[in-house]
C-alpha cells in the first residue's frame, strides 16, 4: 500500500550503498596515497552516513503496522521507541491519515492517545491521493513495457503494483467516508472566576464513522452569528478548559464531531448557556484570600522591623525549602557534648515533662542500646500553662532552622513566665545535637501521659538515608514491640504508640484530590479545651466525601443551597443537586448518623470553604442542641464502622490543616507571631518591673506598639481560620422555618420507608439536652445563613422533626460500630445502603452526571428505600465476629505474597475487606521503602475477594459478607486479585500447597 513507496526508496538506497561501498573498497585497494583519494574517501563516507540517518526504521515500521492493521505491533513501537507520531512520509501522509483511510477505529484511537493530531494532515486529501495513484499507474505501465527485466526490475514492478492497489483502496475509503454522528451530549461547567470546562461525549454507535476530533464553539449570542471563539480537541480528550471569559456574562456553547472527511451537525448542551459566576457573587461573606493576608503580614513585618532594628527581613523570608523537610546536617557534636549531663538520654521517666524523637526508616526505628526511644528531660515540674506551651511549640516546630535564633531571643528575655519554653527549646537543641540534624520532623498531635502525670512531647520524622548515630542503633519495630510489656509505664506507652505516631506522620500532610467535598463537623468539649474529631486516615480535614471533580460553585448552585425548599431546583442545578445528595448520604453513612436524625442536620451556607485552588468543601453541622459532645474520655479515639476518628484540639488541627494547604502563609505567621508574642510578654514584664515614671512611660509606649501589631496580626490570621466560624455557626440556635405542605407530605411518605434504628452505647453518644449545660449562643455569621438538609433534600426529610424536635431526637449521636474490632449490633442495618458506585469511602469520588433526570433520581431512591424496608422486615440471626486471613494474588512490590489477618464484624462486606487490605499493603510498601506499585483508591474497584478450595474458585460479590460463607468455601483460602486476572488466585493457591507439601516431606 502506501508504505511500499518507502520500501522502494530503501531498496534503491541500499543498491546505491553497495555501489558506493564497492567504490570505497576499490579506493582502499589502490596503493596510491594521494590527498585527492583521501578527500574522495571521506566525502563518500559522509554521504553514506547522511543517507543512512535519513532512514527512520521505527517510523517505517509504524507506517507498515498501521497499513496492515497490526494493532499490537503499533502499540509496541509507540510505547518502546521514540517516534514522532505526527511525522509525514514522502507521500505527505501521517500515520493517522493512513489509519483513518483504512477505517481502523482501534488504530485511530491508539494514535490519538499517543498525541496524533490532524495539524500535519493533508488539507486536500482526495486530489493528493489521485495524483499519487496516477503516478503509481504510470510507473507500473513503464515497468511492464520494459523488455528483458532483471530481478531488480521485477521486484520493483511487484512493489509498484501493490502500491497501486493500496492507493486505490485508500481512495475508495476516502470516497465512502462520512462525517461521524454528532456528540451524544455536552457538559458545560463553570470552573473558575473566568473559566469554563466543556466535556464532549462521543456518540455510542458502532456504525458511526470514526471520530477524531471535536470542534467546540462559544458565543455571547444564541444564534452564534458572532463567534467569541472556537477550538478543536482530540476525540480521546473530549475536554477543553476555556479561560479569559468575562465574569458575569452569559455564553452559549455547541460542539460537533469531526474527522478527516468533515464535521457532523452541532450538539447543544442542556441548558444551552451558562453564566460565568461564583458563589461569592451572591454571598454576604468575603472570600478568605491568602494573598491579601500575606500582604497584611508583610506590612506588619515592616512595622515590626521599625520597632526592632535588630531584626532582618531575611529571617522571615519564606522559601520552598522551608516548607519541606530540611535535611541539612549540623556540625558533629564534640566529646564534651556527648558525655555532658545536658545530653543524657532517660530510660526511667520520673515525674516531669520530657521530649521524645522518633526517627524511622522503612520498618526500623532509631533507639538506644536498651531498645528505648531517645528521650531528654525538659523540666522536672509540670507547668501551669502546659496546653498553651504545647500549642506554641507546635507552631514554632514548622521552622526548625529558626530555633537557634529564637533560643537566643528567649535567653535575652527576663520574663520568668517563659522559663518552660526556654527549657523546651534547650531540649530540642540537645536532641538536634544527638542526631546531628536540624529537622526533627513533625510534632505528634498530643502529649503522651501516664497515670502519675508524667508527660512526653513527641516528634516524628522519616529518615531517607539512615546514618549511624553514637550510642544509638536501628532496630525493627516488631522486635521492639516484642520486648515491651503491656503496662502503664510511660516508656512502654511510648513504644506501643510508635505505629500510631508513624501513621499520623504519614497521613497528616497528605492532600485531598482536586474537587468539591462535603464535610461534617464533629466536636468534643472538655473542661479546658474544644476538640475536633477527624479521620485517622486524613487528619488535616474533617470527615468528608467527594461531590465532584470541579471544585468551583457558581451562583446558581449556591443560591439553590441557600434557598432550599423555598425554591424549586432548576434544571441547570439538577446535576449538582443529585451529586450533593448522594455525597451527603455517603457522609451520613460514614459517620453513622441514623436516618431519622439526618433531617435536622444543617448546611453551613455562609461560605464555601476554599481550602486552596484545587479543593473546596461545603460543611454540614449537627443541631445546636447536640453540636458538641460533653463527657469524659475525650482524648480517646473512636472506631466507627469504616473509619477511625481521633480528637484534635482546634489549634493543632489548624496547624496541620494550614501546614498542608497553606504552608507559606503558616510559616510566615509562625515566625511573626512568635516574635510579637515574645515582645508583648517582655513589655508587660517591663511595666511590672518599672521603678520610675519615665521607665513606666517607655514600657507602656512599647507595649502599645507591640499590642497594635499583635492585634493586626491576629485579625489577619483570624480571617483564614474558617473552622472558628463553622463552630460558631454550629452552636447557634435555630429559628423555626416555614415548610410547604407539599414538601411535608413528600417527606412524610418517604419517612414511612425509613428503617428504625435501635439505641446503642457509644463513646460519642450524646446525653439528653436536659442534662447538657449550654454555653449560650456564640456570635456567628448570622441567622440568614442557616439551612437544614431538609430544605436541601426535602424528598428524604421529615419536616415535623425540624419544626418541633421530640425528646428522643435530642439523643442524637454516633453509634459505635467497629468494622474491624467489635461486634456490630442490629443498628448496622442503617449502614449498607449504597451500591458499588456509591461507596462511602471518603477517598472515593461520587460522580453523578449532570444529565440525570429527576424521574431517574426518584426511582433510584424508591428502590433503595424499598430494599431497606425488606432488610428491616426479614431479620436473620447475625453471626459472631471473626478473624479471616487474606492473601494477595497480585503484584504488590513485596518479596513474598503477603497475607493479613483481619478482625471483621458480621456486617463487613467484601468491598470493605478489599479496601482495608489494599490500604494496609500500600502503607507497608511505603514504610518498607519499596518502589511500588501503590494502588490509589480510585482503582480499588478493579480488585475482588475470592475464596479458593482445591482447584475451584468463588468470586464474592462486593456486598457479600465473608463471615456468611458456607461449606466448602468457608474452609477455603481467601485471596484478593484483579478482576481481569482470573487464574491468579488459583495458581498462587496451587503454588502455596506445593511448597507446603515439599516442606512436610
Helices and strands as residue ranges (DSSP letters): H 4-29, H 35-53, H 57-67, H 71-80, H 95-101, H 105-113, H 125-145, H 151-176, E 185-190, E 196-201, E 213-219, E 227-234, E 239-242, E 250-258, E 267-275, G 279-281, H 290-307, G 313-316, G 320-323, H 335-338, G 341-343, E 353-361, E 364-368, E 374-379, H 386-396, G 400-402, H 403-412, G 416-418, H 419-435, E 442-443, E 448-449, E 455-462, E 472-476, H 477-483, H 490-496, H 498-507, E 515-521, E 523-525, E 530-535, G 536-538, E 543-548, H 555-563, G 564-566, G 571-573, H 574-590, G 595-600, E 602-604, E 609-610, E 615-621, G 624-626, E 628-630, E 638-639, E 644-649, H 650-661, H 663-689, H 693-718, H 722-731, H 741-751, G 769-771, G 783-785, E 786-788, H 789-792, G 794-796, H 799-803, G 807-811, G 826-830, G 836-838, H 854-873, E 882-888, E 899-904, H 910-927, G 937-942, E 943-949, E 952-955, G 962-964, G 969-971, E 973-978, H 984-1000
